[in-house]
Amino acid sequence: MAGTRKPVVEVRRSQRRRRTVSAYRDGERVVVLIPDQFSRAEESEWVDRMLARLAAREGRLARSDDELLARANRLIDLYLAGYATKAVPASVRWVTNQNGRWGSCTPADRSIRISHRVQEMPEWVIDYVLLHELAHLIVPSHNARFWALVGRYPKAERARGYLEGVAAASSCAPLPT
Ligand SMILES: [Zn+2]
């Protein structure tokens, strides 16, 4: 977290925008998109508001790594109980730098990373993405044994359909790994 340091803000005005304002982080900068008709006062008010919103969002992200680990432990109990020692990750984190994939896992150091884009999805989809990565700690490749493990989760197929739908809806997101 940047703490109290104010980020570099780039304001972009768009004639196509009427009332909507949005903001996103682009490296060290924060880009704020506002309607072209906004006054300077409105611009400054909205920049402050969007920076606060972004900080709140990132705060939630940081706090919820613990929730993610608790979620992983619950999934191991429910679906991977026989593999408890093998399936337990050393770390589970939400990450914002994983735009191409929903989740990833490094069996060598038993770390799991889940994309922040999954955070906005329904609980049962988050569970699927997480269980998928936990199963990779037991079976690294996508073979029949792997899919049998993942298939213990009752909504596995439904969740894959959901993720494929999201991937199809956005132009460059590939299928879950
Ligand atoms: Zn996979």
Backbone and ligand atoms as CSV (ligand in chain L), in Angstrom:
chain,resi,resn,atom,element,x,y,z
A,1,MET,N,N,0.836,-1.205,0.000
A,1,MET,CA,C,0.000,0.000,0.000
A,1,MET,C,C,0.864,1.246,0.000
A,2,ALA,N,N,0.380,2.276,-0.638
A,2,ALA,CA,C,1.171,3.490,-0.789
A,2,ALA,C,C,1.111,4.361,0.470
A,3,GLY,N,N,0.252,4.032,1.428
A,3,GLY,CA,C,0.132,4.829,2.640
A,3,GLY,C,C,-0.469,6.176,2.322
A,4,THR,N,N,0.153,7.251,2.833
A,4,THR,CA,C,-0.427,8.574,2.639
A,4,THR,C,C,0.100,9.238,1.370
A,5,ARG,N,N,1.090,8.639,0.738
A,5,ARG,CA,C,1.652,9.213,-0.475
A,5,ARG,C,C,0.579,9.268,-1.558
A,6,LYS,N,N,0.427,10.426,-2.151
A,6,LYS,CA,C,-0.593,10.581,-3.185
A,6,LYS,C,C,-0.050,10.092,-4.521
A,7,PRO,N,N,-0.784,9.251,-5.217
A,7,PRO,CA,C,-0.280,8.746,-6.491
A,7,PRO,C,C,-0.335,9.818,-7.581
A,8,VAL,N,N,0.412,9.602,-8.648
A,8,VAL,CA,C,0.342,10.483,-9.805
A,8,VAL,C,C,-0.981,10.208,-10.511
A,9,VAL,N,N,-1.740,11.257,-10.734
A,9,VAL,CA,C,-3.057,11.080,-11.342
A,9,VAL,C,C,-3.063,11.658,-12.749
A,10,GLU,N,N,-3.574,10.875,-13.670
A,10,GLU,CA,C,-3.756,11.373,-15.024
A,10,GLU,C,C,-5.256,11.415,-15.302
A,11,VAL,N,N,-5.759,12.610,-15.579
A,11,VAL,CA,C,-7.194,12.744,-15.847
A,11,VAL,C,C,-7.400,12.743,-17.358
A,12,ARG,N,N,-8.290,11.903,-17.806
A,12,ARG,CA,C,-8.627,11.887,-19.232
A,12,ARG,C,C,-10.087,12.268,-19.391
A,13,ARG,N,N,-10.292,13.269,-20.236
A,13,ARG,CA,C,-11.657,13.721,-20.502
A,13,ARG,C,C,-12.173,13.062,-21.776
A,14,SER,N,N,-13.427,12.656,-21.707
A,14,SER,CA,C,-14.008,12.016,-22.878
A,14,SER,C,C,-15.347,12.648,-23.230
A,15,GLN,N,N,-15.508,12.993,-24.482
A,15,GLN,CA,C,-16.771,13.584,-24.930
A,15,GLN,C,C,-17.891,12.559,-24.957
A,16,ARG,N,N,-17.495,11.294,-25.052
A,16,ARG,CA,C,-18.519,10.264,-25.104
A,16,ARG,C,C,-19.121,9.986,-23.731
A,17,ARG,N,N,-18.377,10.327,-22.678
A,17,ARG,CA,C,-18.887,10.101,-21.331
A,17,ARG,C,C,-19.883,11.173,-20.964
A,18,ARG,N,N,-20.974,10.780,-20.330
A,18,ARG,CA,C,-21.966,11.743,-19.873
A,18,ARG,C,C,-21.822,11.950,-18.369
A,19,ARG,N,N,-22.111,10.930,-17.613
A,19,ARG,CA,C,-22.036,11.062,-16.158
A,19,ARG,C,C,-21.049,10.092,-15.514
A,20,THR,N,N,-20.644,9.059,-16.244
A,20,THR,CA,C,-19.856,8.016,-15.591
A,20,THR,C,C,-18.404,8.431,-15.405
A,21,VAL,N,N,-17.880,8.087,-14.238
A,21,VAL,CA,C,-16.476,8.327,-13.920
A,21,VAL,C,C,-15.877,6.977,-13.559
A,22,SER,N,N,-14.690,6.694,-14.056
A,22,SER,CA,C,-14.043,5.463,-13.626
A,22,SER,C,C,-12.554,5.710,-13.442
A,23,ALA,N,N,-11.935,4.816,-12.718
A,23,ALA,CA,C,-10.511,4.978,-12.427
A,23,ALA,C,C,-9.840,3.622,-12.369
A,24,TYR,N,N,-8.612,3.586,-12.793
A,24,TYR,CA,C,-7.845,2.344,-12.655
A,24,TYR,C,C,-6.370,2.667,-12.479
A,25,ARG,N,N,-5.655,1.733,-11.913
A,25,ARG,CA,C,-4.239,1.909,-11.696
A,25,ARG,C,C,-3.482,1.426,-12.931
A,26,ASP,N,N,-2.524,2.229,-13.374
A,26,ASP,CA,C,-1.698,1.846,-14.519
A,26,ASP,C,C,-0.247,2.044,-14.087
A,27,GLY,N,N,0.345,0.995,-13.545
A,27,GLY,CA,C,1.698,1.101,-12.998
A,27,GLY,C,C,1.687,2.021,-11.785
A,28,GLU,N,N,2.502,3.071,-11.811
A,28,GLU,CA,C,2.578,4.012,-10.686
A,28,GLU,C,C,1.462,5.053,-10.741
A,29,ARG,N,N,0.834,5.187,-11.900
A,29,ARG,CA,C,-0.186,6.224,-12.079
A,29,ARG,C,C,-1.585,5.698,-11.796
A,30,VAL,N,N,-2.480,6.650,-11.544
A,30,VAL,CA,C,-3.896,6.315,-11.518
A,30,VAL,C,C,-4.553,7.116,-12.640
A,31,VAL,N,N,-5.251,6.434,-13.515
A,31,VAL,CA,C,-5.943,7.107,-14.611
A,31,VAL,C,C,-7.404,7.280,-14.216
A,32,VAL,N,N,-7.882,8.524,-14.278
A,32,VAL,CA,C,-9.286,8.803,-13.955
A,32,VAL,C,C,-9.964,9.294,-15.230
A,33,LEU,N,N,-11.034,8.617,-15.604
A,33,LEU,CA,C,-11.777,8.981,-16.814
A,33,LEU,C,C,-13.027,9.751,-16.419
A,34,ILE,N,N,-13.153,10.961,-16.938
A,34,ILE,CA,C,-14.316,11.796,-16.588
A,34,ILE,C,C,-14.969,12.349,-17.859
A,35,PRO,N,N,-16.229,12.773,-17.743
A,35,PRO,CA,C,-16.884,13.404,-18.899
A,35,PRO,C,C,-16.218,14.740,-19.225
A,36,ASP,N,N,-16.182,15.064,-20.491
A,36,ASP,CA,C,-15.529,16.294,-20.959
A,36,ASP,C,C,-16.164,17.550,-20.373
A,37,GLN,N,N,-17.484,17.468,-20.074
A,37,GLN,CA,C,-18.208,18.665,-19.623
A,37,GLN,C,C,-17.944,19.019,-18.156
A,38,PHE,N,N,-17.242,18.170,-17.407
A,38,PHE,CA,C,-16.974,18.457,-15.986
A,38,PHE,C,C,-16.193,19.755,-15.821
A,39,SER,N,N,-16.564,20.533,-14.791
A,39,SER,CA,C,-15.799,21.735,-14.447
A,39,SER,C,C,-14.539,21.306,-13.697
A,40,ARG,N,N,-13.623,22.249,-13.482
A,40,ARG,CA,C,-12.401,21.952,-12.730
A,40,ARG,C,C,-12.734,21.492,-11.314
A,41,ALA,N,N,-13.759,22.145,-10.725
A,41,ALA,CA,C,-14.159,21.781,-9.357
A,41,ALA,C,C,-14.688,20.354,-9.316
A,42,GLU,N,N,-15.513,20.028,-10.309
A,42,GLU,CA,C,-16.045,18.651,-10.372
A,42,GLU,C,C,-14.914,17.659,-10.585
A,43,GLU,N,N,-13.978,18.054,-11.434
A,43,GLU,CA,C,-12.847,17.173,-11.713
A,43,GLU,C,C,-12.095,16.862,-10.420
A,44,SER,N,N,-11.774,17.905,-9.660
A,44,SER,CA,C,-10.980,17.683,-8.454
A,44,SER,C,C,-11.763,16.903,-7.403
A,45,GLU,N,N,-13.063,17.174,-7.314
A,45,GLU,CA,C,-13.912,16.432,-6.378
A,45,GLU,C,C,-13.939,14.942,-6.744
A,46,TRP,N,N,-14.082,14.671,-8.047
A,46,TRP,CA,C,-14.184,13.277,-8.477
A,46,TRP,C,C,-12.862,12.532,-8.396
A,47,VAL,N,N,-11.760,13.238,-8.634
A,47,VAL,CA,C,-10.449,12.595,-8.507
A,47,VAL,C,C,-10.268,12.119,-7.060
A,48,ASP,N,N,-10.577,13.013,-6.091
A,48,ASP,CA,C,-10.453,12.635,-4.677
A,48,ASP,C,C,-11.337,11.442,-4.362
A,49,ARG,N,N,-12.562,11.489,-4.863
A,49,ARG,CA,C,-13.515,10.428,-4.578
A,49,ARG,C,C,-13.035,9.081,-5.166
A,50,MET,N,N,-12.522,9.120,-6.390
A,50,MET,CA,C,-12.086,7.882,-7.033
A,50,MET,C,C,-10.820,7.329,-6.386
A,51,LEU,N,N,-9.928,8.214,-5.923
A,51,LEU,CA,C,-8.722,7.751,-5.227
A,51,LEU,C,C,-9.106,7.050,-3.915
A,52,ALA,N,N,-10.093,7.611,-3.226
A,52,ALA,CA,C,-10.552,6.999,-1.970
A,52,ALA,C,C,-11.165,5.628,-2.247
A,53,ARG,N,N,-11.928,5.567,-3.315
A,53,ARG,CA,C,-12.580,4.307,-3.672
A,53,ARG,C,C,-11.550,3.229,-4.017
A,54,LEU,N,N,-10.544,3.649,-4.781
A,54,LEU,CA,C,-9.491,2.727,-5.199
A,54,LEU,C,C,-8.716,2.217,-3.986
A,55,ALA,N,N,-8.426,3.131,-3.055
A,55,ALA,CA,C,-7.684,2.750,-1.849
A,55,ALA,C,C,-8.504,1.768,-1.012
A,56,ALA,N,N,-9.817,2.023,-0.920
A,56,ALA,CA,C,-10.692,1.136,-0.151
A,56,ALA,C,C,-10.709,-0.248,-0.779
A,57,ARG,N,N,-10.767,-0.266,-2.090
A,57,ARG,CA,C,-10.808,-1.525,-2.813
A,57,ARG,C,C,-9.516,-2.304,-2.588
A,58,GLU,N,N,-8.384,-1.599,-2.647
A,58,GLU,CA,C,-7.101,-2.270,-2.475
A,58,GLU,C,C,-6.904,-2.714,-1.022
A,59,GLY,N,N,-7.511,-1.959,-0.093
A,59,GLY,CA,C,-7.454,-2.359,1.310
A,59,GLY,C,C,-8.190,-3.661,1.545
A,60,ARG,N,N,-9.368,-3.752,0.931
A,60,ARG,CA,C,-10.143,-4.987,1.032
A,60,ARG,C,C,-9.349,-6.151,0.473
A,61,LEU,N,N,-8.674,-5.911,-0.631
A,61,LEU,CA,C,-7.893,-6.931,-1.305
A,61,LEU,C,C,-6.814,-7.460,-0.377
A,62,ALA,N,N,-6.120,-6.530,0.305
A,62,ALA,CA,C,-5.019,-6.937,1.166
A,62,ALA,C,C,-5.536,-7.738,2.354
A,63,ARG,N,N,-6.669,-7.295,2.920
A,63,ARG,CA,C,-7.194,-7.973,4.106
A,63,ARG,C,C,-7.676,-9.378,3.820
A,64,SER,N,N,-8.124,-9.614,2.614
A,64,SER,CA,C,-8.831,-10.864,2.411
A,64,SER,C,C,-7.927,-12.064,2.097
A,65,ASP,N,N,-6.612,-11.901,2.141
A,65,ASP,CA,C,-5.740,-13.066,1.980
A,65,ASP,C,C,-6.010,-14.096,3.084
A,66,ASP,N,N,-6.305,-13.594,4.292
A,66,ASP,CA,C,-6.620,-14.506,5.397
A,66,ASP,C,C,-7.907,-15.279,5.119
A,67,GLU,N,N,-8.890,-14.571,4.585
A,67,GLU,CA,C,-10.149,-15.230,4.232
A,67,GLU,C,C,-9.911,-16.294,3.168
A,68,LEU,N,N,-9.008,-15.963,2.249
A,68,LEU,CA,C,-8.712,-16.896,1.165
A,68,LEU,C,C,-8.079,-18.179,1.716
A,69,LEU,N,N,-7.192,-18.019,2.682
A,69,LEU,CA,C,-6.561,-19.188,3.300
A,69,LEU,C,C,-7.588,-20.017,4.061
A,70,ALA,N,N,-8.504,-19.332,4.773
A,70,ALA,CA,C,-9.558,-20.039,5.501
A,70,ALA,C,C,-10.440,-20.815,4.522
A,71,ARG,N,N,-10.714,-20.174,3.392
A,71,ARG,CA,C,-11.514,-20.803,2.354
A,71,ARG,C,C,-10.803,-22.051,1.813
A,72,ALA,N,N,-9.496,-21.943,1.615
A,72,ALA,CA,C,-8.698,-23.075,1.116
A,72,ALA,C,C,-8.758,-24.232,2.103
A,73,ASN,N,N,-8.623,-23.921,3.383
A,73,ASN,CA,C,-8.652,-24.988,4.392
A,73,ASN,C,C,-10.001,-25.693,4.438
A,74,ARG,N,N,-11.065,-24.896,4.264
A,74,ARG,CA,C,-12.401,-25.488,4.254
A,74,ARG,C,C,-12.571,-26.412,3.044
A,75,LEU,N,N,-12.079,-25.975,1.884
A,75,LEU,CA,C,-12.202,-26.782,0.664
A,75,LEU,C,C,-11.397,-28.074,0.780
A,76,ILE,N,N,-10.223,-27.991,1.415
A,76,ILE,CA,C,-9.399,-29.191,1.612
A,76,ILE,C,C,-10.159,-30.184,2.485
A,77,ASP,N,N,-10.767,-29.682,3.575
A,77,ASP,CA,C,-11.562,-30.542,4.458
A,77,ASP,C,C,-12.694,-31.226,3.713
A,78,LEU,N,N,-13.378,-30.444,2.868
A,78,LEU,CA,C,-14.566,-30.963,2.197
A,78,LEU,C,C,-14.241,-31.908,1.048
A,79,TYR,N,N,-13.238,-31.560,0.250
A,79,TYR,CA,C,-13.059,-32.292,-1.010
A,79,TYR,C,C,-11.702,-32.987,-1.166
A,80,LEU,N,N,-10.712,-32.601,-0.394
A,80,LEU,CA,C,-9.389,-33.183,-0.578
A,80,LEU,C,C,-8.865,-33.770,0.733
A,81,ALA,N,N,-9.808,-34.230,1.570
A,81,ALA,CA,C,-9.434,-34.671,2.918
A,81,ALA,C,C,-8.377,-35.775,2.886
A,82,GLY,N,N,-8.498,-36.690,1.950
A,82,GLY,CA,C,-7.552,-37.792,1.863
A,82,GLY,C,C,-6.136,-37.341,1.526
A,83,TYR,N,N,-6.017,-36.104,1.031
A,83,TYR,CA,C,-4.718,-35.603,0.585
A,83,TYR,C,C,-4.255,-34.448,1.462
A,84,ALA,N,N,-4.838,-34.346,2.654
A,84,ALA,CA,C,-4.656,-33.150,3.480
A,84,ALA,C,C,-3.220,-32.623,3.513
A,85,THR,N,N,-2.238,-33.494,3.721
A,85,THR,CA,C,-0.874,-32.958,3.835
A,85,THR,C,C,-0.370,-32.452,2.503
A,86,LYS,N,N,-0.741,-33.166,1.425
A,86,LYS,CA,C,-0.265,-32.748,0.097
A,86,LYS,C,C,-0.942,-31.476,-0.397
A,87,ALA,N,N,-2.218,-31.316,-0.060
A,87,ALA,CA,C,-2.988,-30.212,-0.633
A,87,ALA,C,C,-2.806,-28.898,0.116
A,88,VAL,N,N,-2.223,-28.906,1.305
A,88,VAL,CA,C,-2.123,-27.671,2.084
A,88,VAL,C,C,-1.095,-26.725,1.462
A,89,PRO,N,N,-1.537,-25.526,1.079
A,89,PRO,CA,C,-0.609,-24.579,0.449
A,89,PRO,C,C,0.246,-23.861,1.497
A,90,ALA,N,N,1.427,-23.400,1.092
A,90,ALA,CA,C,2.260,-22.598,1.989
A,90,ALA,C,C,1.739,-21.167,2.016
A,91,SER,N,N,1.204,-20.707,0.889
A,91,SER,CA,C,0.618,-19.366,0.849
A,91,SER,C,C,-0.485,-19.299,-0.196
A,92,VAL,N,N,-1.505,-18.503,0.112
A,92,VAL,CA,C,-2.607,-18.259,-0.821
A,92,VAL,C,C,-2.825,-16.753,-0.839
A,93,ARG,N,N,-2.764,-16.158,-2.014
A,93,ARG,CA,C,-2.877,-14.695,-2.083
A,93,ARG,C,C,-3.753,-14.261,-3.249
A,94,TRP,N,N,-4.423,-13.116,-3.039
A,94,TRP,CA,C,-5.062,-12.422,-4.158
A,94,TRP,C,C,-3.975,-11.606,-4.838
A,95,VAL,N,N,-3.960,-11.599,-6.159
A,95,VAL,CA,C,-2.981,-10.779,-6.875
A,95,VAL,C,C,-3.671,-9.966,-7.970
A,96,THR,N,N,-3.080,-8.810,-8.270
A,96,THR,CA,C,-3.673,-7.944,-9.299
A,96,THR,C,C,-2.877,-7.979,-10.589
A,97,ASN,N,N,-1.772,-8.728,-10.614
A,97,ASN,CA,C,-0.902,-8.696,-11.799
A,97,ASN,C,C,-1.083,-9.917,-12.684
A,98,GLN,N,N,-2.210,-10.599,-12.508
A,98,GLN,CA,C,-2.386,-11.845,-13.232
A,98,GLN,C,C,-3.543,-11.711,-14.206
A,99,ASN,N,N,-3.326,-10.946,-15.259
A,99,ASN,CA,C,-4.458,-10.647,-16.126
A,99,ASN,C,C,-4.826,-11.773,-17.073
A,100,GLY,N,N,-3.887,-12.652,-17.340
A,100,GLY,CA,C,-4.189,-13.705,-18.297
A,100,GLY,C,C,-4.848,-14.927,-17.691
A,101,ARG,N,N,-4.765,-15.075,-16.358
A,101,ARG,CA,C,-5.249,-16.317,-15.764
A,101,ARG,C,C,-6.093,-16.050,-14.532
A,102,TRP,N,N,-6.971,-16.983,-14.210
A,102,TRP,CA,C,-7.814,-16.837,-13.011
A,102,TRP,C,C,-7.013,-17.177,-11.762
A,103,GLY,N,N,-6.163,-18.172,-11.902
A,103,GLY,CA,C,-5.380,-18.578,-10.748
A,103,GLY,C,C,-4.119,-19.267,-11.220
A,104,SER,N,N,-3.135,-19.368,-10.331
A,104,SER,CA,C,-1.949,-20.129,-10.688
A,104,SER,C,C,-1.353,-20.704,-9.420
A,105,CYS,N,N,-0.538,-21.730,-9.625
A,105,CYS,CA,C,0.037,-22.410,-8.480
A,105,CYS,C,C,1.455,-22.835,-8.821
A,106,THR,N,N,2.343,-22.715,-7.842
A,106,THR,CA,C,3.723,-23.157,-8.021
A,106,THR,C,C,3.960,-24.315,-7.064
A,107,PRO,N,N,3.884,-25.553,-7.578
A,107,PRO,CA,C,4.033,-26.714,-6.680
A,107,PRO,C,C,5.366,-26.699,-5.922
A,108,ALA,N,N,6.436,-26.171,-6.520
A,108,ALA,CA,C,7.756,-26.189,-5.876
A,108,ALA,C,C,7.735,-25.487,-4.515
A,109,ASP,N,N,7.084,-24.322,-4.432
A,109,ASP,CA,C,7.028,-23.649,-3.114
A,109,ASP,C,C,5.607,-23.653,-2.543
A,110,ARG,N,N,4.713,-24.416,-3.177
A,110,ARG,CA,C,3.340,-24.598,-2.697
A,110,ARG,C,C,2.601,-23.270,-2.520
A,111,SER,N,N,2.847,-22.340,-3.438
A,111,SER,CA,C,2.150,-21.055,-3.366
A,111,SER,C,C,1.030,-21.015,-4.397
A,112,ILE,N,N,-0.069,-20.357,-4.008
A,112,ILE,CA,C,-1.223,-20.214,-4.899
A,112,ILE,C,C,-1.571,-18.743,-4.998
A,113,ARG,N,N,-1.826,-18.296,-6.211
A,113,ARG,CA,C,-2.248,-16.923,-6.451
A,113,ARG,C,C,-3.579,-16.934,-7.203
A,114,ILE,N,N,-4.500,-16.089,-6.763
A,114,ILE,CA,C,-5.809,-15.995,-7.421
A,114,ILE,C,C,-5.998,-14.555,-7.904
A,115,SER,N,N,-6.430,-14.416,-9.136
A,115,SER,CA,C,-6.614,-13.088,-9.718
A,115,SER,C,C,-7.709,-12.301,-9.001
A,116,HIS,N,N,-7.464,-11.006,-8.794
A,116,HIS,CA,C,-8.459,-10.151,-8.138
A,116,HIS,C,C,-9.745,-10.101,-8.954
A,117,ARG,N,N,-9.679,-10.453,-10.242
A,117,ARG,CA,C,-10.909,-10.419,-11.043
A,117,ARG,C,C,-11.899,-11.475,-10.565
A,118,VAL,N,N,-11.375,-12.521,-9.924
A,118,VAL,CA,C,-12.235,-13.590,-9.417
A,118,VAL,C,C,-12.983,-13.133,-8.161
A,119,GLN,N,N,-12.405,-12.133,-7.471
A,119,GLN,CA,C,-12.964,-11.648,-6.213
A,119,GLN,C,C,-14.404,-11.161,-6.355
A,120,GLU,N,N,-14.731,-10.635,-7.522
A,120,GLU,CA,C,-16.078,-10.104,-7.743
A,120,GLU,C,C,-17.068,-11.193,-8.142
A,121,MET,N,N,-16.590,-12.412,-8.319
A,121,MET,CA,C,-17.464,-13.481,-8.817
A,121,MET,C,C,-18.203,-14.152,-7.657
A,122,PRO,N,N,-19.252,-14.949,-7.979
A,122,PRO,CA,C,-19.991,-15.637,-6.905
A,122,PRO,C,C,-19.077,-16.574,-6.100
A,123,GLU,N,N,-19.463,-16.788,-4.844
A,123,GLU,CA,C,-18.680,-17.639,-3.934
A,123,GLU,C,C,-18.348,-19.008,-4.546
A,124,TRP,N,N,-19.340,-19.603,-5.186
A,124,TRP,CA,C,-19.131,-20.962,-5.696
A,124,TRP,C,C,-18.130,-20.986,-6.857
A,125,VAL,N,N,-17.958,-19.854,-7.535
A,125,VAL,CA,C,-16.944,-19.782,-8.593
A,125,VAL,C,C,-15.553,-19.574,-7.968
A,126,ILE,N,N,-15.497,-18.714,-6.936
A,126,ILE,CA,C,-14.229,-18.520,-6.217
A,126,ILE,C,C,-13.752,-19.875,-5.676
A,127,ASP,N,N,-14.692,-20.633,-5.083
A,127,ASP,CA,C,-14.338,-21.947,-4.542
A,127,ASP,C,C,-13.782,-22.865,-5.626
A,128,TYR,N,N,-14.400,-22.812,-6.798
A,128,TYR,CA,C,-13.917,-23.675,-7.883
A,128,TYR,C,C,-12.491,-23.300,-8.289
A,129,VAL,N,N,-12.243,-22.013,-8.502
A,129,VAL,CA,C,-10.914,-21.564,-8.945
A,129,VAL,C,C,-9.854,-21.965,-7.908
A,130,LEU,N,N,-10.212,-21.794,-6.641
A,130,LEU,CA,C,-9.277,-22.129,-5.568
A,130,LEU,C,C,-9.050,-23.641,-5.481
A,131,LEU,N,N,-10.132,-24.399,-5.551
A,131,LEU,CA,C,-10.005,-25.861,-5.493
A,131,LEU,C,C,-9.172,-26.377,-6.667
A,132,HIS,N,N,-9.368,-25.770,-7.824
A,132,HIS,CA,C,-8.588,-26.138,-9.017
A,132,HIS,C,C,-7.087,-26.010,-8.723
A,133,GLU,N,N,-6.707,-24.882,-8.128
A,133,GLU,CA,C,-5.278,-24.667,-7.836
A,133,GLU,C,C,-4.792,-25.590,-6.715
A,134,LEU,N,N,-5.649,-25.824,-5.719
A,134,LEU,CA,C,-5.267,-26.756,-4.640
A,134,LEU,C,C,-5.033,-28.157,-5.198
A,135,ALA,N,N,-5.875,-28.549,-6.155
A,135,ALA,CA,C,-5.729,-29.882,-6.759
A,135,ALA,C,C,-4.416,-29.988,-7.516
A,136,HIS,N,N,-3.933,-28.846,-8.037
A,136,HIS,CA,C,-2.639,-28.851,-8.732
A,136,HIS,C,C,-1.474,-29.134,-7.784
A,137,LEU,N,N,-1.666,-28.884,-6.491
A,137,LEU,CA,C,-0.608,-29.234,-5.536
A,137,LEU,C,C,-0.469,-30.753,-5.440
A,138,ILE,N,N,-1.562,-31.447,-5.751
A,138,ILE,CA,C,-1.558,-32.919,-5.700
A,138,ILE,C,C,-1.183,-33.487,-7.072
A,139,VAL,N,N,-1.804,-32.963,-8.106
A,139,VAL,CA,C,-1.538,-33.393,-9.484
A,139,VAL,C,C,-1.247,-32.151,-10.331
A,140,PRO,N,N,0.012,-31.911,-10.710
A,140,PRO,CA,C,0.360,-30.673,-11.434
A,140,PRO,C,C,-0.277,-30.534,-12.816
A,141,SER,N,N,-0.482,-31.628,-13.525
A,141,SER,CA,C,-0.993,-31.473,-14.893
A,141,SER,C,C,-2.499,-31.711,-14.961
A,142,HIS,N,N,-3.067,-31.343,-16.098
A,142,HIS,CA,C,-4.511,-31.498,-16.306
A,142,HIS,C,C,-4.815,-32.895,-16.850
A,143,ASN,N,N,-4.527,-33.927,-16.082
A,143,ASN,CA,C,-4.818,-35.279,-16.558
A,143,ASN,C,C,-6.116,-35.795,-15.924
A,144,ALA,N,N,-6.459,-37.045,-16.225
A,144,ALA,CA,C,-7.727,-37.609,-15.751
A,144,ALA,C,C,-7.786,-37.615,-14.221
A,145,ARG,N,N,-6.652,-37.881,-13.592
A,145,ARG,CA,C,-6.619,-37.928,-12.127
A,145,ARG,C,C,-6.908,-36.544,-11.553
A,146,PHE,N,N,-6.357,-35.527,-12.220
A,146,PHE,CA,C,-6.600,-34.153,-11.785
A,146,PHE,C,C,-8.084,-33.808,-11.880
A,147,TRP,N,N,-8.693,-34.106,-13.037
A,147,TRP,CA,C,-10.104,-33.743,-13.224
A,147,TRP,C,C,-11.028,-34.535,-12.307
A,148,ALA,N,N,-10.592,-35.748,-11.940
A,148,ALA,CA,C,-11.384,-36.533,-10.994
A,148,ALA,C,C,-11.395,-35.842,-9.624
A,149,LEU,N,N,-10.241,-35.293,-9.237
A,149,LEU,CA,C,-10.169,-34.563,-7.961
A,149,LEU,C,C,-11.064,-33.329,-7.994
A,150,VAL,N,N,-10.919,-32.537,-9.072
A,150,VAL,CA,C,-11.707,-31.307,-9.199
A,150,VAL,C,C,-13.201,-31.635,-9.260
A,151,GLY,N,N,-13.524,-32.779,-9.872
A,151,GLY,CA,C,-14.910,-33.196,-10.046
A,151,GLY,C,C,-15.606,-33.541,-8.739
A,152,ARG,N,N,-14.851,-33.644,-7.653
A,152,ARG,CA,C,-15.478,-33.863,-6.342
A,152,ARG,C,C,-16.291,-32.644,-5.924
A,153,TYR,N,N,-15.957,-31.500,-6.502
A,153,TYR,CA,C,-16.702,-30.269,-6.197
A,153,TYR,C,C,-17.969,-30.272,-7.044
A,154,PRO,N,N,-19.142,-30.291,-6.408
A,154,PRO,CA,C,-20.395,-30.495,-7.149
A,154,PRO,C,C,-20.649,-29.464,-8.253
A,155,LYS,N,N,-20.170,-28.222,-8.065
A,155,LYS,CA,C,-20.461,-27.198,-9.070
A,155,LYS,C,C,-19.285,-26.969,-10.016
A,156,ALA,N,N,-18.377,-27.936,-10.128
A,156,ALA,CA,C,-17.175,-27.752,-10.952
A,156,ALA,C,C,-17.537,-27.411,-12.403
A,157,GLU,N,N,-18.448,-28.194,-12.965
A,157,GLU,CA,C,-18.760,-27.984,-14.371
A,157,GLU,C,C,-19.480,-26.653,-14.595
A,158,ARG,N,N,-20.381,-26.346,-13.671
A,158,ARG,CA,C,-21.113,-25.081,-13.756
A,158,ARG,C,C,-20.146,-23.899,-13.645
A,159,ALA,N,N,-19.172,-24.025,-12.757
A,159,ALA,CA,C,-18.206,-22.941,-12.563
A,159,ALA,C,C,-17.332,-22.776,-13.813
A,160,ARG,N,N,-16.947,-23.896,-14.432
A,160,ARG,CA,C,-16.165,-23.791,-15.668
A,160,ARG,C,C,-16.963,-23.079,-16.753
A,161,GLY,N,N,-18.261,-23.376,-16.811
A,161,GLY,CA,C,-19.128,-22.696,-17.778
A,161,GLY,C,C,-19.197,-21.201,-17.502
A,162,TYR,N,N,-19.300,-20.847,-16.231
A,162,TYR,CA,C,-19.347,-19.429,-15.833
A,162,TYR,C,C,-18.070,-18.717,-16.286
A,163,LEU,N,N,-16.918,-19.340,-15.999
A,163,LEU,CA,C,-15.632,-18.720,-16.336
A,163,LEU,C,C,-15.439,-18.602,-17.848
A,164,GLU,N,N,-15.889,-19.617,-18.569
A,164,GLU,CA,C,-15.795,-19.545,-20.028
A,164,GLU,C,C,-16.651,-18.413,-20.559
A,165,GLY,N,N,-17.816,-18.220,-19.947
A,165,GLY,CA,C,-18.694,-17.128,-20.345
A,165,GLY,C,C,-18.043,-15.778,-20.115
A,166,VAL,N,N,-17.393,-15.610,-18.964
A,166,VAL,CA,C,-16.713,-14.354,-18.661
A,166,VAL,C,C,-15.559,-14.149,-19.637
A,167,ALA,N,N,-14.812,-15.206,-19.911
A,167,ALA,CA,C,-13.666,-15.101,-20.822
A,167,ALA,C,C,-14.127,-14.714,-22.214
A,168,ALA,N,N,-15.268,-15.288,-22.635
A,168,ALA,CA,C,-15.782,-14.987,-23.969
A,168,ALA,C,C,-16.273,-13.547,-24.044
A,169,ALA,N,N,-16.800,-13.045,-22.920
A,169,ALA,CA,C,-17.352,-11.698,-22.904
A,169,ALA,C,C,-16.270,-10.620,-22.948
A,170,SER,N,N,-15.090,-10.918,-22.421
A,170,SER,CA,C,-14.011,-9.933,-22.498
A,170,SER,C,C,-13.050,-10.382,-23.589
A,171,SER,N,N,-12.539,-9.421,-24.317
A,171,SER,CA,C,-11.879,-9.751,-25.578
A,171,SER,C,C,-10.612,-10.593,-25.418
A,172,CYS,N,N,-9.852,-10.421,-24.323
A,172,CYS,CA,C,-8.543,-11.073,-24.324
A,172,CYS,C,C,-8.292,-12.014,-23.154
A,173,ALA,N,N,-9.329,-12.376,-22.425
A,173,ALA,CA,C,-9.085,-13.286,-21.305
A,173,ALA,C,C,-9.128,-14.738,-21.767
A,174,PRO,N,N,-8.069,-15.481,-21.547
A,174,PRO,CA,C,-8.060,-16.882,-21.958
A,174,PRO,C,C,-8.837,-17.759,-20.979
A,175,LEU,N,N,-8.943,-19.001,-21.272
A,175,LEU,CA,C,-9.679,-19.921,-20.428
A,175,LEU,C,C,-8.917,-20.176,-19.134
A,176,PRO,N,N,-9.611,-20.634,-18.099
A,176,PRO,CA,C,-8.930,-20.898,-16.830
A,176,PRO,C,C,-7.832,-21.935,-16.985
A,177,THR,N,N,-6.773,-21.783,-16.232
A,177,THR,CA,C,-5.668,-22.740,-16.321
A,177,THR,C,C,-5.772,-23.737,-15.195
L,1,ZN,ZN,ZN,-5.123,-25.859,-14.014
